Amino acid sequence: MRAKTVHIVGAGLAGSEAAWQLASRGVKVIIHEMRPLKSSPAHRTDKSAELVCSNSLRSDDYTNSAIGLLHQEMRLASSLIMEAADTTKVPAGGALAVDRDGFSQYIDSKLHNHPLIEFITEEITELPMPPTPFIIAAGPLASQSLTQSILAHIGQASLNFFDAIAPVVYKDSIDFNIAWYQSRYDKGEKFDYINCPMSKEQYYAFVAALLEAEKTEFHDFEKASYFDGCLPIEVMAERGKDTLLFGPMKPVGLTNPHAPQIKPYAVVQLRQDNKEDTLRNIVGFQTKMKYGEQERIFRTIPGLENARFARLGGIHKNTFIKSPILLDDYLRLKTAPHISFAGQITGCEGYVESAATGLLAGYFNACFALNQEIYLPPKTTALGAIWQHLRDDTSIDDYQPMNVNFGLFPTIAGEITTNGKFKKIKGQERKEAYCKRALADIIPWIQKIRPI
């Protein structure tokens, strides 16, 4: 007889979503969370699904954006993470940004108040023995003991990369005689972003300071390998003095109302970080600089001379496994099928992608617990594309964390027009075609997997 209780290690985004999917299907869940007994270098609270790097879940446009499409597919699949995001969202133009604390509090309350979900505060230090089903959703910040246990089981089939966190400032410490409100190209609402302009001289002095700043040092045996989507700002600067002008400090689509005739050479943007809009996240400014250097250098940004920091940037090591060779179609260890993995530790990248793997792992484990047929997500969908990435990456030696993107989807080359001719589609039209096809294909799958 199948077990009717599933254990989950970690109450991050993946673990929280997995628990919700299981409990919604009538399966009892026990969540093992080590906080507040023990914390990680990046966490601040003991709440479930704490956002530690950014409060942005990226674009919410599901007509031409892969991440926006994933948002919509997860909404259709009754995702707790998306429910919380929609409930606690804050202005961010076309992006879906949330009140960081409100988002976590909402999820934490929903989980603790569900009659089928139980929390146990403890650190799981070893992979559990069979037959009790466990989902390892401890995330890339899993404790050292658990990480060592995983490594001992899977051998050398794992990699490490480093992730950096951006600083957050109090909005009332920003000088609005210099800074101004505006979204790039005026997309979204006016107050979504605060902009701090730099002249050419100020920009290159800033870059020089970044390059000369004292940084966090690593042990000799640690190789600093970063995920490209979250490079420390000083690492970007090391790639070329103009690199930041084409990244987080690009000046395009903005006009300084204090000096409308003068085009800023570079612009630093700050995005709303909480619902009350008392905190602002410096966009793209994740860093490994030491705290004193951050305060000194970031206060050279015009408008931030007197900035007060609610949180300074930081760096932590993330661990992920080579999922394509270790996991089966249902995200279970091939050598220990009572253990599943979910979240960034599988090799997905991003908050929403992490939650998506939790959704899948929760659904798969519910089917096993209830002895129900499993339906795999269509490969033409965003959920299916992530699942496919975890299953059969073609370059396993170079397997790296991946955000959802249209390159993971089956190719759409063109379409047959009404007069029977083949028409190539590209650019924006192709993105829209991917989204249209995915939303059409996800509906039948959702209908099959809905809780009975």
BELVENCOR-V302121 format. One line per field, one symbol per residue. phi: phi as a letter, one per 30 degrees, with the letter a starting at -180 (. if undefined). burial: + if it has 9 or more other ideal C-beta (glycine too) atoms within 8 Angstrom, else -. Layout:
phi=???
burial=???
//
This chain:
phi=.ddcbccbcjcdddddddddddddcicdbcccbdddebccdcdcbcddhddccbccciecdccabdddddedddedchdddddddddcdbeaiddccbdeddeddddeddddcddccbcbdacdcbddddcedbcdbdidceddddeddddddcicdbbbbcbccddbcdddcddddcdbdadehidideddbcccdbdedddddddddddcddcdccdedccdccdddbdedddddddldceddcbdcdcdibbdddaddcdddabccbcecbddhcbbcddiceacddeddddddddddejcecdccdacdabbcccbcdeeccccdcicdddaddccbbjdddjcbjedddddddeddddedddddchcdccddeddcdddddedddcbedbddcebebddadddcedcdabdddcicdcdbahdddeddeddddddddedddddceed
burial=--+-+++++++++++++++++++-+-+++++++++------++---+++++-+-++++++-+--+++++++++++++++++++++--++++++-++++++++++++++-++--+-++-+---++--++---++++++++++++-+++-+++-++---++++++++++++++-+++--+++-+++---+---+++++++---++++++-+++-+-+----------++--++++++++-----+++-+++++--+-+-------+++++++++++--+-++++++++++++--+++++++++++++-+-+---++++++++++++-++---+++--+-+++++++++++++++++++++++++++++++++---+--+++++++++++++++-+--+--+-++++---++--+------------+----++++++-+++-+++-++------
//
